[in-house]
C-alpha cells in the first residue's frame, strides 16, 4: 500500500514537472525512461523528479525575468545596462521599479531573489514595490508604461496574476496584525 502511494506521488510530480517544461516532448521521453527504470525504486524517481522540477523552475524564472527586462527596456527606451545600473535618474528608477515589481509578481519569488537578479538589496526591492503602487496611482506616464509593458508581456506569454487590470496596482495580501495583551 505504501509503495502504491509513493508511485502515485511520483506520477503527480511527473505531471507537475511537465507543466514547467519548455520542451515537453523531450521531457516526456526523459520521464518515461525514468519511470521504466525506477518502477522498483520509487524513492529514487521522486528525488530525480524533484531535482528536475527545481532546475526547470529556475530556468523558467530566468526566461520570465529576461522577458520582463527586455520588454521594460524596449517600452522605456533604455538599454539593459542603464536599467541595471546604480543610477538614481528618475526615468531609470521608474523603469527599474516596473521591472523589479513585475519580476516579483510574475515569478512568485522572494524579495531576496529579485534583489540578487537586479543586484539590489531586498529592502530596495520592497521600496520599489511600494513606489510602483504609489506611482501607478498618480503618474499617468508611469501608468501608461506599466500598461504597455503588461500588454507586451501577455503577448509573450508572461502573466502577472496579482496585477489589477483596471488600476494596475499590485494586489498584496495583508497580514493581520497581532494584538498585544
C-alpha positions in Angstrom: 0.0 0.0 0.0 2.8 2.4 0.9 4.6 1.6 -2.4 1.5 2.4 -4.4 1.2 5.8 -2.6 4.8 6.6 -3.4 4.3 5.6 -7.0 1.2 7.9 -7.2 3.2 10.7 -5.7 5.9 10.2 -8.3 3.3 10.3 -11.1 1.9 13.5 -9.7 5.4 15.0 -9.5 6.0 14.0 -13.1 2.7 15.6 -14.2 3.6 18.8 -12.3 7.0 18.9 -13.9 5.5 18.7 -17.3 3.8 22.0 -16.6 7.1 23.7 -16.0 8.9 22.3 -19.0 9.6 24.4 -22.1 10.3 21.3 -24.3 7.5 19.0 -23.4 8.3 16.3 -26.0 11.9 15.8 -24.8 10.7 16.0 -21.1 8.1 13.3 -21.7 10.7 11.0 -23.3 13.1 11.5 -20.4 10.5 11.0 -17.8 9.1 7.9 -19.5 12.6 6.5 -19.4 12.9 7.3 -15.8 9.6 5.7 -14.9 10.6 2.5 -16.7 14.0 2.5 -14.9 12.6 3.3 -11.5 9.5 1.2 -11.1 11.0 -0.6 -8.2 13.0 2.5 -7.0 10.2 5.0 -6.5 12.1 6.9 -3.9 14.9 7.5 -6.4 12.4 8.6 -9.0 10.9 11.1 -6.6 14.3 12.6 -5.9 15.1 12.9 -9.6 11.8 14.5 -10.4 12.1 17.0 -7.6 15.6 17.9 -8.8 14.4 18.3 -12.3 11.4 20.4 -11.2 13.8 22.7 -9.4 16.0 23.1 -12.4 13.1 23.8 -14.8 11.5 26.3 -12.3 14.8 28.2 -12.2 15.1 28.1 -16.0 11.5 29.4 -16.4 12.1 32.2 -13.8 15.2 33.2 -15.7 13.3 33.3 -19.0 10.5 35.4 -17.5 12.9 37.9 -15.9 14.8 38.3 -19.2 11.5 38.9 -21.0 10.4 41.4 -18.4 13.8 43.2 -18.6 13.7 43.3 -22.4 10.1 44.5 -22.6 10.7 47.2 -19.9 13.8 48.4 -21.7 12.0 48.5 -25.0 9.0 50.4 -23.7 11.0 52.8 -21.7 13.7 53.3 -24.4 16.6 52.2 -22.1 19.4 49.7 -22.5 19.7 46.8 -20.1 23.0 48.3 -18.8 21.1 51.5 -17.9 18.3 49.7 -16.3 20.6 47.5 -14.2 22.9 50.4 -13.3 23.0 52.1 -9.8 21.9 55.5 -11.2 19.1 57.4 -9.5 17.8 59.2 -12.5 14.0 59.3 -12.3 13.3 57.7 -15.7 15.7 54.9 -15.0 14.5 54.2 -11.4 10.9 54.3 -12.6 11.6 51.7 -15.3 13.6 49.7 -12.7 10.7 49.7 -10.3 8.4 48.4 -13.1 10.9 45.6 -13.9 11.6 44.5 -10.3 7.9 44.6 -9.2 6.7 42.7 -12.2 9.5 40.1 -11.8 8.4 39.7 -8.2 4.8 39.2 -9.1 5.2 37.2 -12.3 7.8 34.8 -11.0 6.4 34.5 -7.4 9.9 34.6 -5.9 11.2 36.3 -2.8 12.5 39.9 -2.4 16.0 38.5 -1.9 15.9 36.5 -5.1 14.7 39.5 -7.1 17.4 41.6 -5.4 20.1 39.2 -6.4 18.9 39.3 -10.0 18.9 43.1 -10.1 22.0 43.4 -7.8 20.0 45.2 -5.2 19.1 44.7 -1.5 15.8 43.2 -0.6 14.8 46.4 1.1 15.3 48.3 -2.1 13.0 45.8 -3.9 10.4 46.3 -1.2 10.7 50.1 -1.6 10.4 49.6 -5.4 7.1 47.7 -5.0 5.7 50.4 -2.8 6.9 53.1 -5.2 5.2 51.2 -8.0 1.8 51.2 -6.3 2.1 54.9 -5.5 3.2 56.0 -8.9 0.7 53.9 -10.8 -2.0 55.8 -8.9 -0.8 59.3 -9.6 1.6 59.4 -12.6 -0.2 58.9 -15.9 3.1 58.4 -17.9 4.2 55.7 -15.4 0.8 54.0 -15.5 0.9 54.1 -19.3 4.3 52.5 -19.3 3.1 49.8 -16.9 0.1 49.1 -19.1 2.2 48.8 -22.3 4.7 46.5 -20.5 1.9 44.3 -19.3 0.3 44.1 -22.7 3.6 43.2 -24.3 4.4 40.6 -21.6 1.0 39.0 -22.2 1.7 38.8 -25.9 5.0 37.0 -24.9 3.1 34.5 -22.7 4.0 36.0 -19.3 1.1 36.5 -17.0 1.0 38.9 -14.0 -1.7 37.4 -11.8 -1.6 39.8 -8.9 -1.9 43.0 -11.1 -5.3 44.6 -11.1 -6.2 45.2 -14.8 -8.1 48.4 -14.1 -5.8 50.3 -11.7 -2.6 48.3 -12.5 -1.9 48.2 -8.8 -0.3 45.1 -7.2 -2.8 43.3 -5.0 -0.9 42.5 -1.9 -2.0 40.1 0.8 -2.4 42.0 4.0 -1.1 40.2 7.1 -3.2 40.5 10.2 -1.5 42.4 13.0 -1.2 40.6 16.3 -2.9 42.3 19.2 -0.6 42.5 22.2 -2.1 41.8 25.6 
